Amino acid sequence: MEIINPGNEDYHIHSLNYSDGMNTIDEIVQFAGKIGLNKIAITDHCQYHLDRRNFTKKNHYSMTERWKNVHNDVEVIFGIEADILNEDGDVSMDIQGTTSETILLSSHSSPIYPGDPKKITKSYLNAIERFHGRISFLAHPCSTYFDDYVDINAIIELCNKYQIPMEFNCANFVNNRTNIENLKIMLKACNQIYVNSDSHTLYELKNLKRIGIQFLKENNFLK
């Protein structure tokens, strides 16, 4: 297993500008510089997710093309956390009609995922087959959202086939929303992983990935 971002990089962060983070993009970037991060990705939820949870729209997503980092040398990229919608593998991967080169493929339980939860593995596999060329990595595949129905081995096999990294999501891990058995299977069997905070607060940005890395060390996944 290769950890793609073992150092000072975090590719799963939510902002106040576009979804459910508690801090603006500028606040996140300033703080990232203070805590020594070199590269971050602001990866807010897709439009379908925003609509289903009635998140307030604060900025048009096209403004990300005009935004520049005037604070520090942190490299900032913008991505979208896409949502699987059904067993056919349909995926929402835009915000206000604008998409991104960086797409995190994820699933969330009701009210976001309207399909049959018992068929979530089929949903994952179909989405990966259809969109593997666009997926940057699979976000929180070991979450407890669909605990009883996820065939993690089948998902790992297909991700490895298409060289799609999977994510060790530190927010879910710290907040007891991770299926630890599935996590350990993933860490043993997948070819590549990202270790990301999935932060919604500055505290999480500062601390969660560190906690995740410590877990990897203590369980001999990272030497």
Secondary structure as GFF3:
##gff-version 3
##sequence-region A 1 223
A	DSSP	beta_strand	2	3	.	.	.	ID=ss1
A	DSSP	beta_strand	9	13	.	.	.	ID=ss2
A	DSSP	alpha_helix	25	34	.	.	.	ID=ss3
A	DSSP	beta_strand	39	45	.	.	.	ID=ss4
A	DSSP	alpha_helix	47	52	.	.	.	ID=ss5
A	DSSP	three_ten_helix	61	65	.	.	.	ID=ss6
A	DSSP	beta_strand	75	84	.	.	.	ID=ss7
A	DSSP	beta_strand	91	92	.	.	.	ID=ss8
A	DSSP	beta_strand	102	106	.	.	.	ID=ss9
A	DSSP	three_ten_helix	117	119	.	.	.	ID=ss10
A	DSSP	alpha_helix	120	131	.	.	.	ID=ss11
A	DSSP	beta_strand	137	138	.	.	.	ID=ss12
A	DSSP	alpha_helix	152	161	.	.	.	ID=ss13
A	DSSP	beta_strand	166	169	.	.	.	ID=ss14
A	DSSP	alpha_helix	170	174	.	.	.	ID=ss15
A	DSSP	alpha_helix	180	189	.	.	.	ID=ss16
A	DSSP	beta_strand	192	196	.	.	.	ID=ss17
A	DSSP	alpha_helix	202	218	.	.	.	ID=ss18
###
